[in-house]
Amino acid sequence: MAETLKKGSRVTGAAREKLAEDLKRKYESGASIRALAEETGRSYGFVHRMLSEADVTLRGRGGATRGKKAAPSSSAAAS
């Protein structure tokens, strides 16, 4: 991102719309909310709110997910 925002400064009007579009484009290209927050110097919550305002469909949480428990083996089922 070419311009960095002063931490904690309000972003309004055209600047807010431009920031929302930039964040939306990067998020939809695969960047995480955390990465965007770090890049812009804003909080996770701020970036999340900006994406929501831009009508972005947020991805589910990443990381390890729990799969279904393995089915019992045929020998255990026979007993």
RAGI-V749425 format. One record per helix or strand of 3 or more residues. SS is the DSSP state (~ for helix, > for strand). FROM is the first residue (numbers start at 0). LEN is the number of residues. If there is no record, write none. Layout:
ss={SS/SS}
from={FROM/FROM}
len={LEN/LEN}
//
This chain:
ss={~/~/~/~}
from={12/32/43/73}
len={16/8/10/5}
//
